[in-house]
Amino acid sequence: MSSNETAPARSDRPRPTERGWRRVFVEALELVGSVGVYELERRYEQRIVVTLDLLVRDDYSGDSDELDRVYDYDRAIFAIRSTVEGGHFNLLETLAERIVDTCLADERVQEVRVRIAKPDVLPACRAVGIEVCRARR
């Protein structure tokens, strides 16, 4: 590194490879729900594909094989399912924020990234959707 180059800033955010942190993910969970502002979307449920990535504080060292020692991804799936099935949402953004809030209610969850896609909206593309990232303050 030359004298006029600066070292890259060190992030205070933990990396998933550091001991005490773990990434938990749910990839492409397909559900049927009521999302959208248009009349057809309000009248008919549609396929929704949700991908969730959580950064979880966890002191598991591999010394036991007990489920209660780790964050169970079934908790994340339950949060997604119960939110999607909880009623109509006009916006994917609102649905995503509700999923984020539910996940962050668990103190171990420090960061949430949720991606929601509607695969059957436009025939010219595989899917349309949004992605939201939130971290505990």
C-alpha positions as CSV (number, residue, x, y, z in Angstrom):
1,M,0.0,0.0,0.0
2,S,1.5,3.4,-0.9
3,S,1.7,6.2,1.5
4,N,-1.3,8.1,0.0
5,E,-3.6,5.0,0.1
6,T,-5.7,4.4,3.1
7,A,-6.5,1.1,4.6
8,P,-10.1,0.0,4.0
9,A,-12.4,0.8,6.8
10,R,-12.9,-2.1,9.2
11,S,-16.6,-2.9,9.5
12,D,-18.0,-3.3,13.0
13,R,-20.6,-5.7,11.5
14,P,-19.8,-9.3,12.3
15,R,-19.1,-11.6,9.5
16,P,-20.9,-14.9,9.4
17,T,-17.7,-16.9,9.7
18,E,-16.7,-15.3,13.0
19,R,-17.4,-17.5,16.1
20,G,-20.6,-16.4,17.8
21,W,-22.4,-15.5,14.6
22,R,-24.3,-17.6,12.2
23,R,-26.2,-17.1,9.0
24,V,-29.6,-18.8,8.9
25,F,-31.5,-18.7,5.5
26,V,-34.7,-19.8,3.9
27,E,-34.3,-19.9,0.2
28,A,-37.2,-19.5,-2.3
29,L,-40.1,-20.5,0.0
30,E,-43.2,-20.7,-2.3
31,L,-46.5,-19.6,-0.7
32,V,-49.8,-18.4,-1.9
33,G,-51.0,-15.0,-0.6
34,S,-53.0,-11.9,-1.3
35,V,-50.7,-9.0,-2.3
36,G,-51.3,-6.2,-4.7
37,V,-53.2,-3.0,-5.4
38,Y,-55.0,-4.0,-8.6
39,E,-58.5,-5.5,-8.5
40,L,-57.4,-8.9,-9.8
41,E,-54.6,-9.1,-7.2
42,R,-57.2,-8.2,-4.5
43,R,-59.6,-10.8,-5.8
44,Y,-57.3,-13.7,-6.4
45,E,-54.4,-15.0,-4.4
46,Q,-51.1,-15.4,-6.2
47,R,-47.7,-17.2,-5.8
48,I,-45.2,-15.4,-3.7
49,V,-41.6,-16.5,-3.3
50,V,-39.8,-15.5,-0.2
51,T,-36.0,-15.7,0.5
52,L,-34.8,-14.8,4.0
53,D,-31.3,-14.4,5.3
54,L,-30.7,-13.8,9.0
55,L,-27.5,-12.9,10.9
56,V,-28.0,-14.6,14.3
57,R,-26.0,-14.2,17.5
58,D,-25.2,-17.7,18.6
59,D,-22.6,-19.2,21.0
60,Y,-23.1,-22.8,19.7
61,S,-19.7,-24.5,19.6
62,G,-20.8,-27.9,18.3
63,D,-20.5,-29.5,21.8
64,S,-24.0,-30.9,21.6
65,D,-26.6,-31.8,19.0
66,E,-29.6,-30.2,20.6
67,L,-31.9,-28.0,18.6
68,D,-32.6,-25.6,21.4
69,R,-28.9,-24.5,21.3
70,V,-29.3,-22.8,17.9
71,Y,-31.7,-20.6,16.1
72,D,-34.2,-23.0,14.4
73,Y,-35.0,-22.1,10.8
74,D,-38.5,-23.4,11.4
75,R,-39.0,-20.2,13.5
76,A,-38.2,-18.1,10.4
77,I,-40.5,-20.2,8.2
78,F,-43.3,-19.8,10.7
79,A,-42.7,-16.0,10.7
80,I,-42.9,-15.9,6.9
81,R,-45.9,-18.2,6.6
82,S,-48.0,-16.6,9.4
83,T,-47.3,-13.1,8.0
84,V,-48.2,-14.0,4.4
85,E,-51.3,-15.9,5.5
86,G,-52.4,-13.1,7.9
87,G,-54.4,-11.2,5.3
88,H,-54.2,-8.9,2.3
89,F,-51.2,-6.6,1.7
90,N,-51.4,-3.8,-0.9
91,L,-47.6,-3.6,-1.1
92,L,-44.8,-6.1,-1.0
93,E,-42.9,-3.6,1.0
94,T,-45.4,-3.7,3.8
95,L,-45.3,-7.5,3.8
96,A,-41.5,-7.5,3.9
97,E,-41.4,-5.0,6.8
98,R,-43.8,-7.2,8.8
99,I,-41.6,-10.3,8.2
100,V,-38.6,-8.2,9.3
101,D,-40.3,-7.0,12.5
102,T,-41.3,-10.6,13.4
103,C,-37.8,-11.9,12.9
104,L,-36.2,-9.0,14.8
105,A,-38.5,-9.7,17.8
106,D,-36.1,-12.5,18.6
107,E,-33.1,-10.9,20.4
108,R,-30.6,-13.3,18.8
109,V,-31.5,-12.0,15.3
110,Q,-29.3,-9.0,14.5
111,E,-29.8,-8.5,10.8
112,V,-32.6,-9.5,8.4
113,R,-32.6,-9.5,4.6
114,V,-35.9,-10.5,3.0
115,R,-36.6,-10.8,-0.7
116,I,-40.1,-11.2,-2.0
117,A,-40.9,-12.1,-5.6
118,K,-44.1,-12.4,-7.5
119,P,-43.3,-14.8,-10.3
120,D,-46.5,-14.8,-12.2
121,V,-47.0,-11.0,-12.8
122,L,-45.3,-10.3,-16.1
123,P,-44.8,-13.0,-18.8
124,A,-41.7,-11.2,-20.1
125,C,-39.7,-11.9,-16.9
126,R,-39.2,-14.6,-14.3
127,A,-40.4,-12.4,-11.4
128,V,-40.8,-8.9,-10.0
129,G,-40.3,-8.0,-6.4
130,I,-38.4,-6.2,-3.7
131,E,-35.7,-6.8,-1.2
132,V,-35.4,-5.2,2.3
133,C,-32.4,-5.2,4.6
134,R,-32.7,-4.2,8.3
135,A,-30.3,-4.4,11.2
136,R,-30.9,-4.1,14.9
137,R,-29.7,-0.8,16.2
